[in-house]
Amino acid sequence: MGTFSKVAQVLKIMQSDYAEKLDVEQLADMAHMSTSAFHRAFKNITSDSPMQYLKKIRLTKARDFMNKKKPHGRKTCHNEKLLLLKNGRFIRNVYRIGSGVIIPTNR
């Protein structure tokens, strides 16, 4: 299996398991590559580091969930898979950085 195929397989895993605790070493293991070779190949293919790419996936999923309407009309920003994100602060910070939008907090 070539480098592109290995990274593509890991990308599929990242898309489906985005809420799991993933790190570069685990992802490199999944690709059967050294950490440095995986990081370099991943960045060459996606233009992002593996962790930047994972944050983008999580941001997109969080944004999708925030915009999703509950049956009774309220917006929601939580889903079982997003529980791994630990708290709303992470979502707010990633969303703010990714979109340039300031999200008010209730401090």
Gaussian input, Z-matrix of N, CA and C with variables (Angstrom, degrees):
# hf/3-21g

backbone

0 1
 N
 C     1     B1
 C     2     B2     1     A1
 N     3     B3     2     A2     1     D1
 C     4     B4     3     A3     2     D2
 C     5     B5     4     A4     3     D3
 N     6     B6     5     A5     4     D4
 C     7     B7     6     A6     5     D5
 C     8     B8     7     A7     6     D6
 N     9     B9     8     A8     7     D7
 C    10    B10     9     A9     8     D8
 C    11    B11    10    A10     9     D9
 N    12    B12    11    A11    10    D10
 C    13    B13    12    A12    11    D11
 C    14    B14    13    A13    12    D12
 N    15    B15    14    A14    13    D13
 C    16    B16    15    A15    14    D14
 C    17    B17    16    A16    15    D15
 N    18    B18    17    A17    16    D16
 C    19    B19    18    A18    17    D17
 C    20    B20    19    A19    18    D18
 N    21    B21    20    A20    19    D19
 C    22    B22    21    A21    20    D20
 C    23    B23    22    A22    21    D21
 N    24    B24    23    A23    22    D22
 C    25    B25    24    A24    23    D23
 C    26    B26    25    A25    24    D24
 N    27    B27    26    A26    25    D25
 C    28    B28    27    A27    26    D26
 C    29    B29    28    A28    27    D27
 N    30    B30    29    A29    28    D28
 C    31    B31    30    A30    29    D29
 C    32    B32    31    A31    30    D30
 N    33    B33    32    A32    31    D31
 C    34    B34    33    A33    32    D32
 C    35    B35    34    A34    33    D33
 N    36    B36    35    A35    34    D34
 C    37    B37    36    A36    35    D35
 C    38    B38    37    A37    36    D36
 N    39    B39    38    A38    37    D37
 C    40    B40    39    A39    38    D38
 C    41    B41    40    A40    39    D39
 N    42    B42    41    A41    40    D40
 C    43    B43    42    A42    41    D41
 C    44    B44    43    A43    42    D42
 N    45    B45    44    A44    43    D43
 C    46    B46    45    A45    44    D44
 C    47    B47    46    A46    45    D45
 N    48    B48    47    A47    46    D46
 C    49    B49    48    A48    47    D47
 C    50    B50    49    A49    48    D48
 N    51    B51    50    A50    49    D49
 C    52    B52    51    A51    50    D50
 C    53    B53    52    A52    51    D51
 N    54    B54    53    A53    52    D52
 C    55    B55    54    A54    53    D53
 C    56    B56    55    A55    54    D54
 N    57    B57    56    A56    55    D55
 C    58    B58    57    A57    56    D56
 C    59    B59    58    A58    57    D57
 N    60    B60    59    A59    58    D58
 C    61    B61    60    A60    59    D59
 C    62    B62    61    A61    60    D60
 N    63    B63    62    A62    61    D61
 C    64    B64    63    A63    62    D62
 C    65    B65    64    A64    63    D63
 N    66    B66    65    A65    64    D64
 C    67    B67    66    A66    65    D65
 C    68    B68    67    A67    66    D66
 N    69    B69    68    A68    67    D67
 C    70    B70    69    A69    68    D68
 C    71    B71    70    A70    69    D69
 N    72    B72    71    A71    70    D70
 C    73    B73    72    A72    71    D71
 C    74    B74    73    A73    72    D72
 N    75    B75    74    A74    73    D73
 C    76    B76    75    A75    74    D74
 C    77    B77    76    A76    75    D75
 N    78    B78    77    A77    76    D76
 C    79    B79    78    A78    77    D77
 C    80    B80    79    A79    78    D78
 N    81    B81    80    A80    79    D79
 C    82    B82    81    A81    80    D80
 C    83    B83    82    A82    81    D81
 N    84    B84    83    A83    82    D82
 C    85    B85    84    A84    83    D83
 C    86    B86    85    A85    84    D84
 N    87    B87    86    A86    85    D85
 C    88    B88    87    A87    86    D86
 C    89    B89    88    A88    87    D87
 N    90    B90    89    A89    88    D88
 C    91    B91    90    A90    89    D89
 C    92    B92    91    A91    90    D90
 N    93    B93    92    A92    91    D91
 C    94    B94    93    A93    92    D92
 C    95    B95    94    A94    93    D93
 N    96    B96    95    A95    94    D94
 C    97    B97    96    A96    95    D95
 C    98    B98    97    A97    96    D96
 N    99    B99    98    A98    97    D97
 C   100   B100    99    A99    98    D98
 C   101   B101   100   A100    99    D99
 N   102   B102   101   A101   100   D100
 C   103   B103   102   A102   101   D101
 C   104   B104   103   A103   102   D102
 N   105   B105   104   A104   103   D103
 C   106   B106   105   A105   104   D104
 C   107   B107   106   A106   105   D105
 N   108   B108   107   A107   106   D106
 C   109   B109   108   A108   107   D107
 C   110   B110   109   A109   108   D108
 N   111   B111   110   A110   109   D109
 C   112   B112   111   A111   110   D110
 C   113   B113   112   A112   111   D111
 N   114   B114   113   A113   112   D112
 C   115   B115   114   A114   113   D113
 C   116   B116   115   A115   114   D114
 N   117   B117   116   A116   115   D115
 C   118   B118   117   A117   116   D116
 C   119   B119   118   A118   117   D117
 N   120   B120   119   A119   118   D118
 C   121   B121   120   A120   119   D119
 C   122   B122   121   A121   120   D120
 N   123   B123   122   A122   121   D121
 C   124   B124   123   A123   122   D122
 C   125   B125   124   A124   123   D123
 N   126   B126   125   A125   124   D124
 C   127   B127   126   A126   125   D125
 C   128   B128   127   A127   126   D126
 N   129   B129   128   A128   127   D127
 C   130   B130   129   A129   128   D128
 C   131   B131   130   A130   129   D129
 N   132   B132   131   A131   130   D130
 C   133   B133   132   A132   131   D131
 C   134   B134   133   A133   132   D132
 N   135   B135   134   A134   133   D133
 C   136   B136   135   A135   134   D134
 C   137   B137   136   A136   135   D135
 N   138   B138   137   A137   136   D136
 C   139   B139   138   A138   137   D137
 C   140   B140   139   A139   138   D138
 N   141   B141   140   A140   139   D139
 C   142   B142   141   A141   140   D140
 C   143   B143   142   A142   141   D141
 N   144   B144   143   A143   142   D142
 C   145   B145   144   A144   143   D143
 C   146   B146   145   A145   144   D144
 N   147   B147   146   A146   145   D145
 C   148   B148   147   A147   146   D146
 C   149   B149   148   A148   147   D147
 N   150   B150   149   A149   148   D148
 C   151   B151   150   A150   149   D149
 C   152   B152   151   A151   150   D150
 N   153   B153   152   A152   151   D151
 C   154   B154   153   A153   152   D152
 C   155   B155   154   A154   153   D153
 N   156   B156   155   A155   154   D154
 C   157   B157   156   A156   155   D155
 C   158   B158   157   A157   156   D156
 N   159   B159   158   A158   157   D157
 C   160   B160   159   A159   158   D158
 C   161   B161   160   A160   159   D159
 N   162   B162   161   A161   160   D160
 C   163   B163   162   A162   161   D161
 C   164   B164   163   A163   162   D162
 N   165   B165   164   A164   163   D163
 C   166   B166   165   A165   164   D164
 C   167   B167   166   A166   165   D165
 N   168   B168   167   A167   166   D166
 C   169   B169   168   A168   167   D167
 C   170   B170   169   A169   168   D168
 N   171   B171   170   A170   169   D169
 C   172   B172   171   A171   170   D170
 C   173   B173   172   A172   171   D171
 N   174   B174   173   A173   172   D172
 C   175   B175   174   A174   173   D173
 C   176   B176   175   A175   174   D174
 N   177   B177   176   A176   175   D175
 C   178   B178   177   A177   176   D176
 C   179   B179   178   A178   177   D177
 N   180   B180   179   A179   178   D178
 C   181   B181   180   A180   179   D179
 C   182   B182   181   A181   180   D180
 N   183   B183   182   A182   181   D181
 C   184   B184   183   A183   182   D182
 C   185   B185   184   A184   183   D183
 N   186   B186   185   A185   184   D184
 C   187   B187   186   A186   185   D185
 C   188   B188   187   A187   186   D186
 N   189   B189   188   A188   187   D187
 C   190   B190   189   A189   188   D188
 C   191   B191   190   A190   189   D189
 N   192   B192   191   A191   190   D190
 C   193   B193   192   A192   191   D191
 C   194   B194   193   A193   192   D192
 N   195   B195   194   A194   193   D193
 C   196   B196   195   A195   194   D194
 C   197   B197   196   A196   195   D195
 N   198   B198   197   A197   196   D196
 C   199   B199   198   A198   197   D197
 C   200   B200   199   A199   198   D198
 N   201   B201   200   A200   199   D199
 C   202   B202   201   A201   200   D200
 C   203   B203   202   A202   201   D201
 N   204   B204   203   A203   202   D202
 C   205   B205   204   A204   203   D203
 C   206   B206   205   A205   204   D204
 N   207   B207   206   A206   205   D205
 C   208   B208   207   A207   206   D206
 C   209   B209   208   A208   207   D207
 N   210   B210   209   A209   208   D208
 C   211   B211   210   A210   209   D209
 C   212   B212   211   A211   210   D210
 N   213   B213   212   A212   211   D211
 C   214   B214   213   A213   212   D212
 C   215   B215   214   A214   213   D213
 N   216   B216   215   A215   214   D214
 C   217   B217   216   A216   215   D215
 C   218   B218   217   A217   216   D216
 N   219   B219   218   A218   217   D217
 C   220   B220   219   A219   218   D218
 C   221   B221   220   A220   219   D219
 N   222   B222   221   A221   220   D220
 C   223   B223   222   A222   221   D221
 C   224   B224   223   A223   222   D222
 N   225   B225   224   A224   223   D223
 C   226   B226   225   A225   224   D224
 C   227   B227   226   A226   225   D225
 N   228   B228   227   A227   226   D226
 C   229   B229   228   A228   227   D227
 C   230   B230   229   A229   228   D228
 N   231   B231   230   A230   229   D229
 C   232   B232   231   A231   230   D230
 C   233   B233   232   A232   231   D231
 N   234   B234   233   A233   232   D232
 C   235   B235   234   A234   233   D233
 C   236   B236   235   A235   234   D234
 N   237   B237   236   A236   235   D235
 C   238   B238   237   A237   236   D236
 C   239   B239   238   A238   237   D237
 N   240   B240   239   A239   238   D238
 C   241   B241   240   A240   239   D239
 C   242   B242   241   A241   240   D240
 N   243   B243   242   A242   241   D241
 C   244   B244   243   A243   242   D242
 C   245   B245   244   A244   243   D243
 N   246   B246   245   A245   244   D244
 C   247   B247   246   A246   245   D245
 C   248   B248   247   A247   246   D246
 N   249   B249   248   A248   247   D247
 C   250   B250   249   A249   248   D248
 C   251   B251   250   A250   249   D249
 N   252   B252   251   A251   250   D250
 C   253   B253   252   A252   251   D251
 C   254   B254   253   A253   252   D252
 N   255   B255   254   A254   253   D253
 C   256   B256   255   A255   254   D254
 C   257   B257   256   A256   255   D255
 N   258   B258   257   A257   256   D256
 C   259   B259   258   A258   257   D257
 C   260   B260   259   A259   258   D258
 N   261   B261   260   A260   259   D259
 C   262   B262   261   A261   260   D260
 C   263   B263   262   A262   261   D261
 N   264   B264   263   A263   262   D262
 C   265   B265   264   A264   263   D263
 C   266   B266   265   A265   264   D264
 N   267   B267   266   A266   265   D265
 C   268   B268   267   A267   266   D266
 C   269   B269   268   A268   267   D267
 N   270   B270   269   A269   268   D268
 C   271   B271   270   A270   269   D269
 C   272   B272   271   A271   270   D270
 N   273   B273   272   A272   271   D271
 C   274   B274   273   A273   272   D272
 C   275   B275   274   A274   273   D273
 N   276   B276   275   A275   274   D274
 C   277   B277   276   A276   275   D275
 C   278   B278   277   A277   276   D276
 N   279   B279   278   A278   277   D277
 C   280   B280   279   A279   278   D278
 C   281   B281   280   A280   279   D279
 N   282   B282   281   A281   280   D280
 C   283   B283   282   A282   281   D281
 C   284   B284   283   A283   282   D282
 N   285   B285   284   A284   283   D283
 C   286   B286   285   A285   284   D284
 C   287   B287   286   A286   285   D285
 N   288   B288   287   A287   286   D286
 C   289   B289   288   A288   287   D287
 C   290   B290   289   A289   288   D288
 N   291   B291   290   A290   289   D289
 C   292   B292   291   A291   290   D290
 C   293   B293   292   A292   291   D291
 N   294   B294   293   A293   292   D292
 C   295   B295   294   A294   293   D293
 C   296   B296   295   A295   294   D294
 N   297   B297   296   A296   295   D295
 C   298   B298   297   A297   296   D296
 C   299   B299   298   A298   297   D297
 N   300   B300   299   A299   298   D298
 C   301   B301   300   A300   299   D299
 C   302   B302   301   A301   300   D300
 N   303   B303   302   A302   301   D301
 C   304   B304   303   A303   302   D302
 C   305   B305   304   A304   303   D303
 N   306   B306   305   A305   304   D304
 C   307   B307   306   A306   305   D305
 C   308   B308   307   A307   306   D306
 N   309   B309   308   A308   307   D307
 C   310   B310   309   A309   308   D308
 C   311   B311   310   A310   309   D309
 N   312   B312   311   A311   310   D310
 C   313   B313   312   A312   311   D311
 C   314   B314   313   A313   312   D312
 N   315   B315   314   A314   313   D313
 C   316   B316   315   A315   314   D314
 C   317   B317   316   A316   315   D315
 N   318   B318   317   A317   316   D316
 C   319   B319   318   A318   317   D317
 C   320   B320   319   A319   318   D318

   B1=1.4502
   B2=1.5278
   B3=1.3328
   B4=1.4562
   B5=1.5125
   B6=1.3078
   B7=1.4668
   B8=1.5250
   B9=1.3360
   B10=1.4641
   B11=1.5257
   B12=1.3261
   B13=1.4733
   B14=1.5204
   B15=1.3280
   B16=1.4667
   B17=1.5219
   B18=1.3265
   B19=1.4677
   B20=1.5280
   B21=1.3222
   B22=1.4726
   B23=1.5272
   B24=1.3200
   B25=1.4655
   B26=1.5336
   B27=1.3107
   B28=1.4691
   B29=1.5322
   B30=1.3231
   B31=1.4620
   B32=1.5269
   B33=1.3115
   B34=1.4673
   B35=1.5250
   B36=1.3162
   B37=1.4676
   B38=1.5306
   B39=1.3273
   B40=1.4624
   B41=1.5283
   B42=1.3260
   B43=1.4665
   B44=1.5267
   B45=1.3266
   B46=1.4684
   B47=1.5294
   B48=1.3236
   B49=1.4657
   B50=1.5305
   B51=1.3293
   B52=1.4626
   B53=1.5173
   B54=1.3161
   B55=1.4638
   B56=1.5253
   B57=1.3043
   B58=1.4624
   B59=1.5210
   B60=1.3137
   B61=1.4632
   B62=1.5275
   B63=1.3182
   B64=1.4643
   B65=1.5218
   B66=1.3058
   B67=1.4621
   B68=1.5255
   B69=1.3186
   B70=1.4620
   B71=1.5222
   B72=1.3152
   B73=1.4650
   B74=1.5231
   B75=1.3327
   B76=1.4690
   B77=1.5235
   B78=1.3238
   B79=1.4564
   B80=1.5300
   B81=1.3237
   B82=1.4646
   B83=1.5216
   B84=1.3207
   B85=1.4720
   B86=1.5207
   B87=1.3257
   B88=1.4667
   B89=1.5258
   B90=1.3246
   B91=1.4661
   B92=1.5257
   B93=1.3374
   B94=1.4740
   B95=1.5326
   B96=1.3546
   B97=1.4582
   B98=1.5237
   B99=1.3205
   B100=1.4619
   B101=1.5264
   B102=1.3125
   B103=1.4635
   B104=1.5266
   B105=1.3171
   B106=1.4723
   B107=1.5268
   B108=1.3279
   B109=1.4715
   B110=1.5273
   B111=1.3310
   B112=1.4651
   B113=1.5201
   B114=1.3276
   B115=1.4607
   B116=1.5296
   B117=1.3170
   B118=1.4694
   B119=1.5398
   B120=1.3387
   B121=1.4678
   B122=1.5311
   B123=1.3244
   B124=1.4615
   B125=1.5215
   B126=1.3257
   B127=1.4639
   B128=1.5300
   B129=1.3355
   B130=1.4669
   B131=1.5317
   B132=1.3173
   B133=1.4661
   B134=1.5287
   B135=1.3290
   B136=1.4766
   B137=1.5242
   B138=1.3057
   B139=1.4768
   B140=1.5235
   B141=1.3339
   B142=1.4609
   B143=1.5205
   B144=1.3203
   B145=1.4591
   B146=1.5304
   B147=1.3204
   B148=1.4670
   B149=1.5271
   B150=1.3271
   B151=1.4688
   B152=1.5275
   B153=1.3371
   B154=1.4635
   B155=1.5283
   B156=1.3211
   B157=1.4603
   B158=1.5235
   B159=1.3315
   B160=1.4593
   B161=1.5270
   B162=1.3241
   B163=1.4684
   B164=1.5209
   B165=1.3294
   B166=1.4631
   B167=1.5227
   B168=1.3317
   B169=1.4661
   B170=1.5241
   B171=1.3295
   B172=1.4667
   B173=1.5221
   B174=1.3193
   B175=1.4629
   B176=1.5231
   B177=1.3148
   B178=1.4596
   B179=1.5171
   B180=1.3325
   B181=1.4618
   B182=1.5315
   B183=1.3290
   B184=1.4700
   B185=1.5173
   B186=1.3236
   B187=1.4645
   B188=1.5340
   B189=1.3388
   B190=1.4686
   B191=1.5272
   B192=1.3386
   B193=1.4548
   B194=1.5275
   B195=1.3401
   B196=1.4635
   B197=1.5187
   B198=1.3178
   B199=1.4583
   B200=1.5228
   B201=1.3184
   B202=1.4586
   B203=1.5296
   B204=1.3048
   B205=1.4687
   B206=1.5196
   B207=1.3193
   B208=1.4651
   B209=1.5245
   B210=1.3260
   B211=1.4742
   B212=1.5249
   B213=1.3210
   B214=1.4667
   B215=1.5272
   B216=1.3272
   B217=1.4523
   B218=1.5119
   B219=1.3350
   B220=1.4673
   B221=1.5144
   B222=1.3391
   B223=1.4584
   B224=1.5250
   B225=1.3125
   B226=1.4553
   B227=1.5213
   B228=1.3035
   B229=1.4571
   B230=1.5260
   B231=1.3188
   B232=1.4556
   B233=1.5160
   B234=1.2888
   B235=1.4527
   B236=1.5087
   B237=1.3227
   B238=1.4650
   B239=1.5298
   B240=1.3115
   B241=1.4666
   B242=1.5197
   B243=1.3204
   B244=1.4596
   B245=1.5221
   B246=1.3171
   B247=1.4592
   B248=1.5177
   B249=1.3346
   B250=1.4539
   B251=1.5285
   B252=1.2895
   B253=1.4642
   B254=1.5272
   B255=1.3397
   B256=1.4634
   B257=1.5189
   B258=1.3069
   B259=1.4621
   B260=1.5163
   B261=1.2992
   B262=1.4548
   B263=1.5108
   B264=1.3340
   B265=1.4640
   B266=1.5279
   B267=1.3304
   B268=1.4605
   B269=1.5191
   B270=1.3287
   B271=1.4649
   B272=1.5202
   B273=1.3448
   B274=1.4727
   B275=1.5204
   B276=1.3399
   B277=1.4569
   B278=1.5161
   B279=1.3213
   B280=1.4592
   B281=1.5216
   B282=1.3382
   B283=1.4577
   B284=1.5298
   B285=1.3320
   B286=1.4694
   B287=1.5169
   B288=1.3320
   B289=1.4597
   B290=1.5262
   B291=1.3161
   B292=1.4581
   B293=1.5125
   B294=1.3155
   B295=1.4575
   B296=1.5281
   B297=1.3129
   B298=1.4494
   B299=1.5208
   B300=1.3232
   B301=1.4614
   B302=1.5273
   B303=1.3026
   B304=1.4580
   B305=1.5312
   B306=1.3234
   B307=1.4458
   B308=1.5301
   B309=1.3275
   B310=1.4745
   B311=1.5222
   B312=1.2948
   B313=1.4604
   B314=1.5111
   B315=1.3221
   B316=1.4639
   B317=1.5258
   B318=1.3153
   B319=1.4618
   B320=1.4998
   A1=108.55
   A2=116.38
   A3=121.45
   A4=112.76
   A5=114.74
   A6=121.38
   A7=111.73
   A8=116.47
   A9=119.50
   A10=110.65
   A11=116.73
   A12=121.18
   A13=111.21
   A14=116.71
   A15=120.42
   A16=110.91
   A17=115.90
   A18=120.05
   A19=109.69
   A20=117.82
   A21=121.32
   A22=110.50
   A23=116.72
   A24=119.92
   A25=110.54
   A26=116.20
   A27=120.44
   A28=110.22
   A29=117.81
   A30=120.72
   A31=110.95
   A32=117.00
   A33=120.75
   A34=110.65
   A35=116.22
   A36=120.91
   A37=109.68
   A38=117.05
   A39=120.96
   A40=110.61
   A41=117.22
   A42=121.15
   A43=111.85
   A44=116.31
   A45=118.86
   A46=112.97
   A47=117.50
   A48=121.64
   A49=112.17
   A50=116.76
   A51=120.97
   A52=113.59
   A53=117.68
   A54=120.59
   A55=112.19
   A56=116.79
   A57=120.31
   A58=109.73
   A59=115.35
   A60=119.72
   A61=107.25
   A62=116.18
   A63=122.07
   A64=109.08
   A65=115.75
   A66=119.58
   A67=108.79
   A68=116.40
   A69=121.69
   A70=111.23
   A71=116.91
   A72=119.76
   A73=111.06
   A74=116.98
   A75=121.25
   A76=110.70
   A77=115.96
   A78=120.51
   A79=110.58
   A80=116.64
   A81=120.46
   A82=110.46
   A83=116.49
   A84=121.17
   A85=110.92
   A86=116.46
   A87=120.99
   A88=111.16
   A89=115.75
   A90=121.09
   A91=111.99
   A92=116.86
   A93=122.57
   A94=110.65
   A95=113.66
   A96=121.02
   A97=108.49
   A98=115.55
   A99=118.75
   A100=107.67
   A101=116.10
   A102=120.62
   A103=111.05
   A104=117.15
   A105=119.45
   A106=111.48
   A107=118.00
   A108=120.86
   A109=110.21
   A110=116.49
   A111=120.46
   A112=110.41
   A113=116.90
   A114=121.56
   A115=109.69
   A116=116.57
   A117=121.67
   A118=110.59
   A119=116.88
   A120=121.13
   A121=110.26
   A122=117.14
   A123=121.86
   A124=110.26
   A125=115.90
   A126=120.20
   A127=110.99
   A128=117.41
   A129=120.40
   A130=111.16
   A131=117.10
   A132=121.61
   A133=112.05
   A134=117.35
   A135=120.82
   A136=114.17
   A137=117.73
   A138=123.93
   A139=112.88
   A140=117.98
   A141=123.47
   A142=109.05
   A143=115.94
   A144=118.88
   A145=107.00
   A146=118.48
   A147=119.73
   A148=113.16
   A149=118.00
   A150=120.14
   A151=111.53
   A152=118.44
   A153=120.42
   A154=109.61
   A155=116.30
   A156=121.32
   A157=110.53
   A158=116.49
   A159=120.80
   A160=111.05
   A161=117.27
   A162=120.74
   A163=111.00
   A164=117.27
   A165=120.49
   A166=110.84
   A167=116.60
   A168=120.25
   A169=109.52
   A170=116.25
   A171=120.49
   A172=111.20
   A173=116.84
   A174=120.70
   A175=110.35
   A176=116.60
   A177=120.81
   A178=110.87
   A179=117.04
   A180=120.84
   A181=110.11
   A182=117.42
   A183=120.76
   A184=109.97
   A185=117.29
   A186=121.48
   A187=109.96
   A188=116.39
   A189=120.20
   A190=110.70
   A191=116.64
   A192=120.15
   A193=111.48
   A194=117.08
   A195=119.39
   A196=111.31
   A197=116.06
   A198=120.47
   A199=113.03
   A200=116.66
   A201=121.20
   A202=109.25
   A203=116.62
   A204=120.64
   A205=109.80
   A206=115.14
   A207=120.56
   A208=107.00
   A209=117.77
   A210=120.19
   A211=113.57
   A212=118.36
   A213=119.97
   A214=112.07
   A215=118.06
   A216=121.40
   A217=117.09
   A218=118.81
   A219=119.69
   A220=109.99
   A221=115.51
   A222=119.05
   A223=108.95
   A224=115.29
   A225=119.56
   A226=110.21
   A227=117.30
   A228=120.30
   A229=110.33
   A230=117.27
   A231=120.05
   A232=110.97
   A233=114.68
   A234=123.52
   A235=105.19
   A236=116.68
   A237=119.33
   A238=111.75
   A239=117.18
   A240=119.18
   A241=112.28
   A242=117.63
   A243=119.81
   A244=112.88
   A245=117.12
   A246=119.74
   A247=111.48
   A248=117.55
   A249=120.54
   A250=110.95
   A251=116.88
   A252=119.71
   A253=111.58
   A254=115.11
   A255=124.68
   A256=114.69
   A257=118.17
   A258=118.25
   A259=111.42
   A260=115.31
   A261=121.27
   A262=113.80
   A263=117.69
   A264=120.71
   A265=110.51
   A266=116.69
   A267=120.00
   A268=110.00
   A269=116.62
   A270=120.51
   A271=110.30
   A272=116.59
   A273=120.15
   A274=111.01
   A275=117.21
   A276=120.47
   A277=111.89
   A278=116.43
   A279=119.28
   A280=110.13
   A281=116.90
   A282=120.72
   A283=110.59
   A284=116.00
   A285=120.90
   A286=110.33
   A287=116.75
   A288=121.18
   A289=110.13
   A290=115.99
   A291=120.31
   A292=114.40
   A293=117.66
   A294=119.53
   A295=113.53
   A296=116.80
   A297=119.99
   A298=113.27
   A299=117.19
   A300=122.30
   A301=108.98
   A302=116.67
   A303=121.29
   A304=107.23
   A305=115.51
   A306=120.22
   A307=107.51
   A308=117.44
   A309=119.40
   A310=111.57
   A311=115.34
   A312=120.92
   A313=108.49
   A314=116.07
   A315=119.16
   A316=109.25
   A317=115.68
   A318=121.56
   A319=110.02
   D1=132.03
   D2=-179.34
   D3=-78.53
   D4=168.96
   D5=-178.55
   D6=-58.02
   D7=-44.49
   D8=-179.25
   D9=-59.78
   D10=-44.61
   D11=-179.90
   D12=-63.52
   D13=-39.25
   D14=179.36
   D15=-63.45
   D16=-45.48
   D17=179.73
   D18=-67.07
   D19=-40.08
   D20=179.17
   D21=-60.51
   D22=-39.01
   D23=178.88
   D24=-65.05
   D25=-41.29
   D26=178.47
   D27=-66.96
   D28=-37.18
   D29=177.39
   D30=-59.81
   D31=-40.38
   D32=177.14
   D33=-62.46
   D34=-42.21
   D35=179.25
   D36=-64.05
   D37=-42.98
   D38=179.67
   D39=-62.25
   D40=-38.85
   D41=179.52
   D42=-65.50
   D43=-37.86
   D44=-176.71
   D45=-88.11
   D46=-29.58
   D47=-175.50
   D48=-113.16
   D49=31.51
   D50=-175.34
   D51=-57.81
   D52=-24.91
   D53=-177.06
   D54=-86.50
   D55=-8.76
   D56=178.42
   D57=-77.14
   D58=158.37
   D59=175.90
   D60=-77.77
   D61=107.51
   D62=-178.12
   D63=-119.55
   D64=141.27
   D65=173.10
   D66=-132.52
   D67=168.92
   D68=-174.52
   D69=-60.22
   D70=-38.13
   D71=-179.22
   D72=-62.86
   D73=-43.94
   D74=177.88
   D75=-61.96
   D76=-45.45
   D77=-178.42
   D78=-64.26
   D79=-40.53
   D80=177.33
   D81=-63.08
   D82=-40.78
   D83=176.30
   D84=-59.22
   D85=-44.29
   D86=179.57
   D87=-60.55
   D88=-32.54
   D89=-179.62
   D90=-87.53
   D91=-3.82
   D92=-176.81
   D93=57.24
   D94=46.70
   D95=-179.93
   D96=-133.66
   D97=159.85
   D98=172.79
   D99=-69.89
   D100=158.50
   D101=-178.26
   D102=-59.64
   D103=-45.99
   D104=-177.17
   D105=-67.99
   D106=-40.77
   D107=178.73
   D108=-65.48
   D109=-40.85
   D110=179.05
   D111=-64.12
   D112=-47.88
   D113=-178.39
   D114=-58.13
   D115=-46.67
   D116=-179.10
   D117=-62.96
   D118=-47.44
   D119=-178.84
   D120=-64.64
   D121=-42.57
   D122=-179.41
   D123=-60.27
   D124=-46.80
   D125=-178.19
   D126=-66.86
   D127=-36.76
   D128=177.51
   D129=-64.06
   D130=-35.99
   D131=-176.65
   D132=-81.88
   D133=-41.87
   D134=-173.16
   D135=-104.16
   D136=-13.69
   D137=-173.99
   D138=70.47
   D139=5.91
   D140=176.64
   D141=-126.38
   D142=155.54
   D143=170.38
   D144=-72.06
   D145=161.50
   D146=178.60
   D147=-56.13
   D148=-41.54
   D149=-178.36
   D150=-72.67
   D151=-34.64
   D152=175.21
   D153=-63.70
   D154=-42.18
   D155=179.90
   D156=-63.64
   D157=-42.70
   D158=178.66
   D159=-63.26
   D160=-40.61
   D161=176.99
   D162=-62.67
   D163=-37.81
   D164=177.54
   D165=-64.48
   D166=-41.82
   D167=176.93
   D168=-59.91
   D169=-48.14
   D170=-178.47
   D171=-63.51
   D172=-40.17
   D173=178.08
   D174=-61.85
   D175=-45.29
   D176=179.47
   D177=-61.86
   D178=-44.30
   D179=179.16
   D180=-64.23
   D181=-43.05
   D182=179.94
   D183=-63.06
   D184=-43.02
   D185=179.43
   D186=-63.00
   D187=-42.52
   D188=177.86
   D189=-59.81
   D190=-44.17
   D191=-178.58
   D192=-69.54
   D193=-35.45
   D194=179.00
   D195=-66.50
   D196=-31.96
   D197=-178.10
   D198=-87.88
   D199=-10.12
   D200=-179.20
   D201=-76.16
   D202=135.05
   D203=-179.54
   D204=-90.34
   D205=139.16
   D206=170.86
   D207=-77.58
   D208=160.37
   D209=-179.53
   D210=-53.71
   D211=-33.70
   D212=-178.06
   D213=-93.99
   D214=17.16
   D215=169.68
   D216=95.89
   D217=-14.96
   D218=-179.82
   D219=-78.42
   D220=146.71
   D221=175.27
   D222=-80.17
   D223=152.58
   D224=178.93
   D225=-126.18
   D226=148.79
   D227=176.37
   D228=-127.64
   D229=10.02
   D230=-179.52
   D231=-121.34
   D232=145.94
   D233=175.80
   D234=-149.32
   D235=158.12
   D236=-178.87
   D237=-53.47
   D238=-41.99
   D239=-177.84
   D240=-68.86
   D241=-28.25
   D242=-179.27
   D243=-78.07
   D244=-8.68
   D245=178.70
   D246=-59.67
   D247=-27.53
   D248=178.36
   D249=-63.26
   D250=-24.87
   D251=-178.94
   D252=-67.01
   D253=-3.76
   D254=172.24
   D255=75.58
   D256=-48.75
   D257=-177.74
   D258=-161.65
   D259=167.82
   D260=-179.25
   D261=-64.82
   D262=-24.61
   D263=-178.73
   D264=-60.71
   D265=-42.62
   D266=179.00
   D267=-61.12
   D268=-47.57
   D269=-179.34
   D270=-60.86
   D271=-45.28
   D272=179.22
   D273=-59.46
   D274=-46.81
   D275=-177.28
   D276=-65.26
   D277=-45.41
   D278=-179.45
   D279=-65.32
   D280=-42.70
   D281=178.94
   D282=-62.26
   D283=-44.64
   D284=-179.83
   D285=-60.48
   D286=-46.28
   D287=-178.52
   D288=-66.94
   D289=-42.37
   D290=-176.63
   D291=-73.14
   D292=-28.78
   D293=-174.03
   D294=-115.60
   D295=-14.02
   D296=-177.05
   D297=77.62
   D298=7.53
   D299=-177.75
   D300=-92.61
   D301=138.39
   D302=174.95
   D303=-90.77
   D304=123.57
   D305=179.26
   D306=-102.59
   D307=121.81
   D308=-179.09
   D309=-64.86
   D310=144.60
   D311=175.95
   D312=-110.52
   D313=159.27
   D314=179.68
   D315=-107.09
   D316=63.03
   D317=-179.23
   D318=-85.77

